[in-house]
């Protein structure tokens, strides 16, 4: 271990038990990997009463710092902090000074760009503490309708950062065109060894009564394609009585989807499990994974986790998903049509040999491309190069 680098300070506005999305799991995976390599991790997030303000875990220490609930109209009086605000909350002055005290002994400030306020806080802390600033961009920058167009202030911070990490090629190309040169593309990793399917799945097999289990994981929104997953499954289920749908996640579409399923008379064949912090047992207990997003959500961490678990994938033909899934190689790519997705479900349901082949290919691809060990080694090289 480099004697000059011992501790990393991560910043991300939401964290379990409030949310458990892809960025949150990424930070958990990364802190675990860093711990194994002899580093310590501190994660700063928003404070939500009545949660504790400090949590000590085996691989990281979590601190929840203060928020400002002031309406946006009044925030212009909060010198400096009005530049990067969400619609409702931002980090307060008290939270800022809390963060200075908590991170004074860290060696690298590493905010995750989910919301701009995380990067703004990271920039302020790095400047105050005289520490290097590394920013990881989660999401897609660009000019397409579903893209994020960063503000001029955010672009200035990205240019000032010691290094910027992006997890998709479109963001890389966009930022290069903005003259941000201290830049690298690193796809979000997963600990693939943790997702290898165990041999004993007796409990799941009993629960499903031998039926084929189709799995959807994601927030129940139009953006994530929850409605497409349900509509596609309904069409397939009417032609094959041996398939069931498992849904992991919660969101605004849950109630209307339940009503639709009830109307179709298929309540007993669709199970809502809600939010789950550990999705492995659901991956291991499933036979097919649906990734039916209508927009480019790549890189989806749950899709990568499904591949690492050896699940046959059915994904819609959107954006950079084509770079991840090879049609009939490690998954199936289909047009964004419920009827076509239903056809793919039925095709996989009736062909165990095809499911097994896609499963093996998906697992092999994940081990070669997504493993966190090589990602962590590259990240440590970046840390050492700027320290």
C-alpha positions, 0 to 999 in steps of 0.5 A: 500500500502507498504510505501516502494514501490511507483513506478515501472520502466518498460523497453521495446524497442517498444511501441505505436504508433510504435507497439501494440503487446502482450507485449505492451498491457500487460504493459498497462493492468499492469500499469492500475492495479497498478494505481488502487492499488496506485502505479505509473508506468514509462515505458522506451522505444526507442526514434523514431523521431518525437515522443515526448520524454515524454507522460503523461497518466492516468496510466503511464508516458512514456519516450522515450530515446536515441538510438545509430545508430552506425553500429555493427562493431564500437560498440566494442568501446562502453565499456560495451554496446557491449554485448547485441546488436540488429542488428541495434540499441541499447540504447546509452550512452546518453540514459543510463544517461537519464534513470538514471535521469528518474528512480532515484526515482523509487523503482523497475527496471522491464525490459521486456525480448523482446530484450536482450538490455532491460534486459542489460539496466535494469541490468545496471540501477538497479546496478547504482541506487541500486534498485531491478531487476525483469525480465519478460521473454516474449517468449520461451526458449529451444532447439527446432527449434522455441525456443530462446536459451539465450546467456551466458551473458543473463543467467548470468543476469537472475541469478543475478536478484532478481526475474525472471518471465516467462509466459510459462512452457517450459521457466520455465523448461529450466531456472530451469535446468540452476540453476536459482531458484528465478523463478516463472511462471505467465501466462500473464493476461488480464482485462477480465471485459473489454472484456465482450461483450456489448449488442448493436452491431447494427453497426457491424451487419449492416456492415456484412449484417448478415454474419458469421464473422471470425476473425484473429488478428496478424502480417501478417507473416508466423510465425503467420499463416496469410497465413494459415488463408487466405487459410483456409478461402478461402476453406471454403468460396467456400462452404459457401457464408455466411462467411466473414474474418476480418484481424487485423494486418499488415506485409510483407504478406499483399500484396501477400495475397491480390493478392491471394484473388483477384485471387480467386475472394473473395475480397469483403469477406475479409477485412483488417483493419490494425493495431488496438490499441483497438481490442475489437470492432472487437472481439465483432463484430465477430463470430469465432476466428482463431488462426492458428499459425504453431508454438507454439506462446502460450501464445497469448494475442489476443487468451486470449482476444478472449476467454474473449470476448466469441468467439468460438476458432479454434486453431492449435494443436501446443505446449502449446496451448493444455493446453489452449484450450480443444477440444470441451470444450472451443474451437476446436483444429485442425491439422495444415492443411488448409483443416481441419481448413476450415472444422472447420470453416464450422462446427461452421458456420452451428451450432449456438448452438455449437458456443454459448456453446463454447462461454460461456465456453471460457468466463468462462475459461478466467474469472477463469484463466486470470484475471489481479487482482490476477496476480497483487496481486501476483506481488505485493507480489514479489515486497514486498518480495525483497524490 
